[in-house]
Amino acid sequence: MSSATRAEIDESHAQYRGSWRMLALGSPAGEVVERPEVFITACHVSWAMMNAAFLRAPAESEQALSAAVASAARYFSTTKHGWAFVLSDDWLAPSLRERAESILTWYGLKFQPQMNAVGMVAERLAEPVRPLPSLDLRPVKDAWTREAVADINSLCYDVRREIGREAFAVESLYGPDCLGFVGCRDGAPATSAVAMRVDNVAYVALVATLPEHRRVGAAEATIRHALAEARRDWGIERTVLHATDAGLPVYQRMGYRPVTLFRTYMASAPGRAE
């Protein structure tokens, strides 16, 4: 990822914060708290990843990182759900990178390697390298499609269905700046993708595919459809996302370039053991 520019790295951070900001503000009980040292996006739901904190600027010292994590920990100590802190080495001074995990551990945050996410960017998508499947691509505009997005993501991330629906089967999440689609086969949901307008970039989120529909291009077809709608509605072609290990090869085939690696640290709900 050394070829990424500082501007692209900063953009990837801003897009992560900005997309989670939209999710928090779209949640019935959600709120966004912007402090000098930390940016908090709290959906106030049971899915801990949706209650997140981010650095607002690169941390140049242990004191700066500790101040940000402590501020977030104080905020979430007054809530009833688990939470996450997201950061990347590219926003940590070299001398701080080895110490970062111990600082977060002090505040009850544990590294979750399965949640590593690669920030990626594409000025425009590459042409498909293989035929894509024909799907019934349904816009997220009713309870059935909202629940489909939630249920697909819940299964793929090993989260209980009711927790997923609390987070994502929410009418207020979707609107002119958040275009969701469910790819269906034989009338049943197979895959989902959402395009969000964040700082005049099309941010791709909530991409997930049920196991029986994987490796045939279903996710790619749905993402491409969502981004085509974003271009039509918003006039935006530049696109950013944060990829799991499983999704990384798909996105690279689509023309995305890796920019920076984000790590996620999780804390359980106050008063609740792991």
Secondary structure, 3 states (H helix, E strand, C coil): CCCCCHHHHHHHHHHHHHHHHHHHHHCCCCEEEECCCCEEEECCCCCHHHEEEECCCCECCHHHHHHHHHHHHHHHCCCCCCEEEEEEHHHECHHHHHHHHHHHHHCCCEECHHHCEEEEEECCCCCCCCCCCCCEEEECCCHHHHHHHHHHHHHHCCCCHHHHHHHHCCHHHCECCEEEEEEEECCEEEEEEEEEEECCEEEEEEEEECHHHCCCCHHHHHHHHHHHHHHHHHCCCCEEEEECCCCHHHHHHHCCEEEEEEEEEEECCCCCCC
